[in-house]
């Protein structure tokens, strides 16, 4: 993946954020590399955006995606598991705090994931 061509997109599916909204979002939308596990389940909140920030941060610091596969289905399976690594060669110059930030954002259980606040 060439990061020179990385773009943040999908704003066409954006919805206004409502604090304390009682209704979760249900439509499964998103790009496989960035989609949060709860989006794949069809029941999610604004915390899916924090997951995507974790993926983007991972990619900016390493040049690679944390979740990958030969096709979309394989990527979705990796996302659902939420398992990723910080290979020493690519991450030797990244601080513990940087890795911790990414790890917290890429927490599969969105209730344990930090909020933007």
N, CA and C atoms as a LAMMPS dump frame, in Angstrom:
ITEM: TIMESTEP
0
ITEM: NUMBER OF ATOMS
351
ITEM: BOX BOUNDS ff ff ff
-5.0000000000000000e+02 5.0000000000000000e+02
-5.0000000000000000e+02 5.0000000000000000e+02
-5.0000000000000000e+02 5.0000000000000000e+02
ITEM: ATOMS id mol type element x y z
1 1 1 N 0.844 -1.17 0
2 1 2 C 0 0 0
3 1 3 C 0.888 1.231 0
4 2 1 N 0.643 2.134 -0.912
5 2 2 C 1.408 3.364 -1.029
6 2 3 C 0.678 4.472 -0.276
7 3 1 N 1.299 4.984 0.768
8 3 2 C 0.644 6.006 1.584
9 3 3 C 0.543 7.35 0.876
10 4 1 N 1.265 7.511 -0.24
11 4 2 C 1.128 8.757 -1.011
12 4 3 C -0.28 8.885 -1.574
13 5 1 N -0.954 7.753 -1.707
14 5 2 C -2.306 7.76 -2.27
15 5 3 C -3.39 7.595 -1.214
16 6 1 N -3.015 7.655 0.056
17 6 2 C -3.988 7.473 1.127
18 6 3 C -4.942 8.659 1.183
19 7 1 N -6.226 8.351 1.248
20 7 2 C -7.244 9.397 1.31
21 7 3 C -8.265 9.037 2.38
22 8 1 N -8.74 10.031 3.081
23 8 2 C -9.827 9.822 4.029
24 8 3 C -11.105 10.123 3.259
25 9 1 N -11.957 9.105 3.137
26 9 2 C -13.157 9.24 2.313
27 9 3 C -14.372 8.726 3.057
28 10 1 N -15.423 8.476 2.317
29 10 2 C -16.677 7.934 2.824
30 10 3 C -17.51 8.97 3.567
31 11 1 N -17.248 10.251 3.348
32 11 2 C -18.062 11.269 4
33 11 3 C -19.491 11.287 3.455
34 12 1 N -19.709 10.649 2.315
35 12 2 C -21.05 10.567 1.756
36 12 3 C -21.992 9.745 2.615
37 13 1 N -21.444 8.94 3.502
38 13 2 C -22.273 8.121 4.39
39 13 3 C -22.295 8.672 5.813
40 14 1 N -21.698 9.841 6.01
41 14 2 C -21.63 10.442 7.34
42 14 3 C -23.025 10.862 7.813
43 15 1 N -23.225 10.785 9.119
44 15 2 C -24.467 11.248 9.727
45 15 3 C -24.114 12.185 10.882
46 16 1 N -25.019 13.115 11.206
47 16 2 C -24.749 14.012 12.336
48 16 3 C -24.623 13.226 13.639
49 17 1 N -23.656 13.61 14.447
50 17 2 C -23.457 12.97 15.738
51 17 3 C -24.378 13.601 16.759
52 18 1 N -25.084 12.755 17.492
53 18 2 C -25.973 13.234 18.54
54 18 3 C -25.485 12.682 19.866
55 19 1 N -25.116 13.565 20.77
56 19 2 C -24.657 13.146 22.085
57 19 3 C -25.789 12.42 22.797
58 20 1 N -25.442 11.313 23.443
59 20 2 C -26.398 10.487 24.188
60 20 3 C -27.515 9.929 23.314
61 21 1 N -27.213 9.69 22.054
62 21 2 C -28.22 9.087 21.173
63 21 3 C -28.565 7.696 21.689
64 22 1 N -29.823 7.38 21.74
65 22 2 C -30.28 6.081 22.242
66 22 3 C -30.249 5.015 21.15
67 23 1 N -30.136 5.454 19.905
68 23 2 C -30.229 4.543 18.783
69 23 3 C -28.84 4.321 18.162
70 24 1 N -28.43 3.063 18.074
71 24 2 C -27.158 2.723 17.44
72 24 3 C -27.351 2.713 15.93
73 25 1 N -26.256 2.905 15.214
74 25 2 C -26.286 2.829 13.755
75 25 3 C -26.249 1.358 13.351
76 26 1 N -26.888 1.043 12.23
77 26 2 C -27.033 -0.359 11.85
78 26 3 C -26.517 -0.689 10.452
79 27 1 N -26.417 0.275 9.566
80 27 2 C -26.037 0.007 8.183
81 27 3 C -24.548 -0.325 8.1
82 28 1 N -24.223 -1.437 7.457
83 28 2 C -22.825 -1.848 7.329
84 28 3 C -22.211 -1.124 6.138
85 29 1 N -21.358 -0.16 6.454
86 29 2 C -20.684 0.657 5.449
87 29 3 C -19.222 0.788 5.821
88 30 1 N -18.383 0.976 4.841
89 30 2 C -16.988 1.26 5.139
90 30 3 C -16.026 0.532 4.238
91 31 1 N -14.788 0.968 4.31
92 31 2 C -13.7 0.381 3.55
93 31 3 C -13.064 -0.721 4.401
94 32 1 N -12.841 -1.904 3.85
95 32 2 C -12.38 -3.035 4.654
96 32 3 C -11.214 -2.74 5.602
97 33 1 N -10.182 -2.047 5.167
98 33 2 C -9.026 -1.798 6.025
99 33 3 C -9.373 -0.973 7.264
100 34 1 N -10.365 -0.114 7.173
101 34 2 C -10.656 0.854 8.231
102 34 3 C -11.886 0.529 9.064
103 35 1 N -12.673 -0.424 8.639
104 35 2 C -13.965 -0.691 9.272
105 35 3 C -13.786 -1.338 10.654
106 36 1 N -14.569 -0.886 11.601
107 36 2 C -14.497 -1.408 12.966
108 36 3 C -15.296 -2.708 13.079
109 37 1 N -14.901 -3.587 14
110 37 2 C -15.596 -4.878 14.137
111 37 3 C -17.084 -4.735 14.417
112 38 1 N -17.463 -3.733 15.201
113 38 2 C -18.882 -3.579 15.534
114 38 3 C -19.712 -3.137 14.33
115 39 1 N -19.076 -2.473 13.361
116 39 2 C -19.789 -2.097 12.135
117 39 3 C -20.143 -3.363 11.361
118 40 1 N -19.23 -4.316 11.352
119 40 2 C -19.496 -5.586 10.661
120 40 3 C -20.661 -6.332 11.293
121 41 1 N -20.89 -6.098 12.574
122 41 2 C -22.017 -6.734 13.271
123 41 3 C -23.32 -5.962 13.065
124 42 1 N -23.228 -4.746 12.502
125 42 2 C -24.42 -3.962 12.222
126 42 3 C -25.027 -3.285 13.429
127 43 1 N -24.207 -2.97 14.425
128 43 2 C -24.706 -2.288 15.616
129 43 3 C -23.539 -1.488 16.206
130 44 1 N -23.5 -0.198 15.916
131 44 2 C -22.333 0.579 16.291
132 44 3 C -22.672 2.02 16.654
133 45 1 N -21.687 2.677 17.247
134 45 2 C -21.811 4.068 17.673
135 45 3 C -20.677 4.872 17.042
136 46 1 N -20.515 6.088 17.532
137 46 2 C -19.452 6.957 17.027
138 46 3 C -18.057 6.408 17.314
139 47 1 N -17.948 5.432 18.216
140 47 2 C -16.633 4.883 18.548
141 47 3 C -15.997 4.124 17.379
142 48 1 N -16.795 3.804 16.362
143 48 2 C -16.204 3.164 15.178
144 48 3 C -15.209 4.108 14.506
145 49 1 N -15.425 5.406 14.645
146 49 2 C -14.498 6.379 14.06
147 49 3 C -13.158 6.371 14.787
148 50 1 N -13.163 6.08 16.086
149 50 2 C -11.913 6.001 16.84
150 50 3 C -11.104 4.799 16.379
151 51 1 N -11.777 3.7 16.071
152 51 2 C -11.098 2.533 15.503
153 51 3 C -10.378 2.95 14.218
154 52 1 N -11.094 3.641 13.346
155 52 2 C -10.509 4.062 12.07
156 52 3 C -9.304 4.971 12.278
157 53 1 N -9.36 5.827 13.289
158 53 2 C -8.209 6.68 13.605
159 53 3 C -7.024 5.81 14.032
160 54 1 N -7.29 4.752 14.77
161 54 2 C -6.228 3.821 15.149
162 54 3 C -5.587 3.167 13.939
163 55 1 N -6.419 2.756 12.981
164 55 2 C -5.905 2.139 11.754
165 55 3 C -5.064 3.149 10.973
166 56 1 N -5.575 4.356 10.814
167 56 2 C -4.845 5.387 10.066
168 56 3 C -3.515 5.707 10.746
169 57 1 N -3.514 5.812 12.069
170 57 2 C -2.279 6.091 12.8
171 57 3 C -1.278 4.956 12.6
172 58 1 N -1.754 3.724 12.7
173 58 2 C -0.899 2.559 12.466
174 58 3 C -0.26 2.65 11.081
175 59 1 N -1.08 2.967 10.079
176 59 2 C -0.591 3.024 8.705
177 59 3 C 0.397 4.174 8.495
178 60 1 N 0.134 5.304 9.099
179 60 2 C 1.04 6.443 8.945
180 60 3 C 2.405 6.164 9.571
181 61 1 N 2.411 5.435 10.685
182 61 2 C 3.671 5.174 11.384
183 61 3 C 4.441 3.972 10.834
184 62 1 N 3.739 3.052 10.17
185 62 2 C 4.419 1.838 9.705
186 62 3 C 4.435 1.667 8.191
187 63 1 N 3.511 2.338 7.52
188 63 2 C 3.402 2.15 6.076
189 63 3 C 2.626 0.904 5.686
190 64 1 N 2.056 0.229 6.678
191 64 2 C 1.288 -0.996 6.422
192 64 3 C -0.016 -0.968 7.194
193 65 1 N -0.974 -1.767 6.736
194 65 2 C -2.262 -1.879 7.421
195 65 3 C -2.141 -2.885 8.57
196 66 1 N -2.815 -2.635 9.7
197 66 2 C -2.763 -3.596 10.805
198 66 3 C -3.536 -4.878 10.507
199 67 1 N -4.538 -4.786 9.65
200 67 2 C -5.375 -5.934 9.292
201 67 3 C -5.342 -6.068 7.777
202 68 1 N -5.046 -7.238 7.293
203 68 2 C -4.861 -7.432 5.864
204 68 3 C -5.311 -8.834 5.483
205 69 1 N -5.464 -9.053 4.2
206 69 2 C -5.86 -10.356 3.699
207 69 3 C -5.904 -10.343 2.192
208 70 1 N -6.128 -11.502 1.604
209 70 2 C -6.11 -11.615 0.142
210 70 3 C -7.366 -11.031 -0.506
211 71 1 N -8.44 -10.872 0.291
212 71 2 C -9.669 -10.273 -0.224
213 71 3 C -10.429 -9.634 0.944
214 72 1 N -11.541 -8.982 0.636
215 72 2 C -12.307 -8.28 1.672
216 72 3 C -12.742 -9.207 2.799
217 73 1 N -13.192 -10.402 2.46
218 73 2 C -13.64 -11.344 3.486
219 73 3 C -12.504 -11.657 4.463
220 74 1 N -11.313 -11.888 3.938
221 74 2 C -10.158 -12.193 4.796
222 74 3 C -9.814 -11.004 5.685
223 75 1 N -9.907 -9.797 5.147
224 75 2 C -9.643 -8.594 5.944
225 75 3 C -10.68 -8.473 7.05
226 76 1 N -11.955 -8.69 6.721
227 76 2 C -13.014 -8.606 7.734
228 76 3 C -12.784 -9.611 8.86
229 77 1 N -12.324 -10.802 8.532
230 77 2 C -12.049 -11.811 9.555
231 77 3 C -10.919 -11.353 10.474
232 78 1 N -9.896 -10.738 9.91
233 78 2 C -8.783 -10.204 10.721
234 78 3 C -9.287 -9.082 11.629
235 79 1 N -10.132 -8.203 11.087
236 79 2 C -10.688 -7.091 11.871
237 79 3 C -11.494 -7.634 13.048
238 80 1 N -12.337 -8.629 12.808
239 80 2 C -13.164 -9.205 13.879
240 80 3 C -12.304 -9.755 15.015
241 81 1 N -11.169 -10.356 14.672
242 81 2 C -10.263 -10.895 15.689
243 81 3 C -9.531 -9.765 16.415
244 82 1 N -9.236 -8.692 15.691
245 82 2 C -8.566 -7.545 16.29
246 82 3 C -7.122 -7.794 16.682
247 83 1 N -6.522 -8.827 16.147
248 83 2 C -5.132 -9.154 16.487
249 83 3 C -4.194 -8.486 15.479
250 84 1 N -3.219 -7.765 15.991
251 84 2 C -2.216 -7.118 15.151
252 84 3 C -0.908 -7.078 15.924
253 85 1 N 0.159 -6.782 15.217
254 85 2 C 1.48 -6.753 15.844
255 85 3 C 2.21 -5.471 15.489
256 86 1 N 3.234 -5.198 16.278
257 86 2 C 4.148 -4.092 16.018
258 86 3 C 5.51 -4.707 15.683
259 87 1 N 5.727 -5.136 14.42
260 87 2 C 7.012 -5.752 14.068
261 87 3 C 8.181 -4.828 14.405
262 88 1 N 9.174 -5.382 15.065
263 88 2 C 10.296 -4.596 15.584
264 88 3 C 10.947 -3.708 14.526
265 89 1 N 11.155 -4.225 13.336
266 89 2 C 11.852 -3.449 12.305
267 89 3 C 11.121 -2.151 11.955
268 90 1 N 9.804 -2.207 11.875
269 90 2 C 9.022 -1.036 11.496
270 90 3 C 8.689 -0.134 12.668
271 91 1 N 8.731 -0.665 13.869
272 91 2 C 8.254 0.077 15.033
273 91 3 C 9.345 0.441 16.029
274 92 1 N 10.606 0.196 15.699
275 92 2 C 11.682 0.428 16.657
276 92 3 C 11.81 1.894 17.062
277 93 1 N 11.395 2.82 16.211
278 93 2 C 11.512 4.243 16.524
279 93 3 C 10.208 4.87 17.01
280 94 1 N 9.195 4.039 17.241
281 94 2 C 7.905 4.54 17.724
282 94 3 C 7.853 4.335 19.243
283 95 1 N 7.462 5.368 19.938
284 95 2 C 7.43 5.327 21.407
285 95 3 C 6.404 4.326 21.928
286 96 1 N 6.609 3.938 23.182
287 96 2 C 5.65 3.072 23.87
288 96 3 C 4.285 3.75 23.914
289 97 1 N 4.277 5.074 24.118
290 97 2 C 3.015 5.812 24.179
291 97 3 C 2.288 5.771 22.823
292 98 1 N 3.047 5.852 21.746
293 98 2 C 2.438 5.768 20.419
294 98 3 C 1.785 4.42 20.181
295 99 1 N 2.488 3.363 20.559
296 99 2 C 1.94 2.009 20.412
297 99 3 C 0.735 1.808 21.331
298 100 1 N 0.804 2.362 22.524
299 100 2 C -0.299 2.265 23.477
300 100 3 C -1.54 2.981 22.932
301 101 1 N -1.344 4.152 22.341
302 101 2 C -2.438 4.921 21.73
303 101 3 C -3.143 4.069 20.675
304 102 1 N -2.368 3.467 19.794
305 102 2 C -2.942 2.629 18.737
306 102 3 C -3.652 1.423 19.338
307 103 1 N -3.014 0.774 20.297
308 103 2 C -3.619 -0.421 20.913
309 103 3 C -4.957 -0.101 21.558
310 104 1 N -5.052 1.035 22.215
311 104 2 C -6.325 1.426 22.848
312 104 3 C -7.397 1.703 21.801
313 105 1 N -7.018 2.356 20.706
314 105 2 C -7.997 2.655 19.663
315 105 3 C -8.43 1.394 18.924
316 106 1 N -7.556 0.407 18.832
317 106 2 C -7.891 -0.833 18.139
318 106 3 C -8.349 -1.917 19.11
319 107 1 N -9.08 -1.511 20.123
320 107 2 C -9.702 -2.438 21.063
321 107 3 C -11.013 -2.926 20.461
322 108 1 N -11.135 -4.231 20.313
323 108 2 C -12.319 -4.809 19.661
324 108 3 C -13.6 -4.441 20.41
325 109 1 N -13.592 -4.509 21.724
326 109 2 C -14.768 -4.163 22.516
327 109 3 C -14.892 -2.639 22.561
328 110 1 N -15.822 -2.1 21.771
329 110 2 C -15.933 -0.641 21.668
330 110 3 C -16.269 0.028 23
331 111 1 N -16.858 -0.729 23.927
332 111 2 C -17.174 -0.144 25.242
333 111 3 C -15.903 0.149 26.036
334 112 1 N -14.821 -0.567 25.724
335 112 2 C -13.537 -0.352 26.39
336 112 3 C -12.64 0.59 25.595
337 113 1 N -13.038 0.925 24.378
338 113 2 C -12.267 1.827 23.517
339 113 3 C -12.448 3.262 23.998
340 114 1 N -11.404 4.07 23.975
341 114 2 C -11.565 5.475 24.404
342 114 3 C -12.53 6.224 23.485
343 115 1 N -13.111 7.243 24.022
344 115 2 C -13.968 8.116 23.216
345 115 3 C -13.125 9.288 22.703
346 116 1 N -13.663 10.055 21.815
347 116 2 C -12.943 11.237 21.33
348 116 3 C -12.803 12.27 22.453
349 117 1 N -13.711 12.254 23.369
350 117 2 C -13.664 13.198 24.485
351 117 3 C -12.457 12.932 25.337
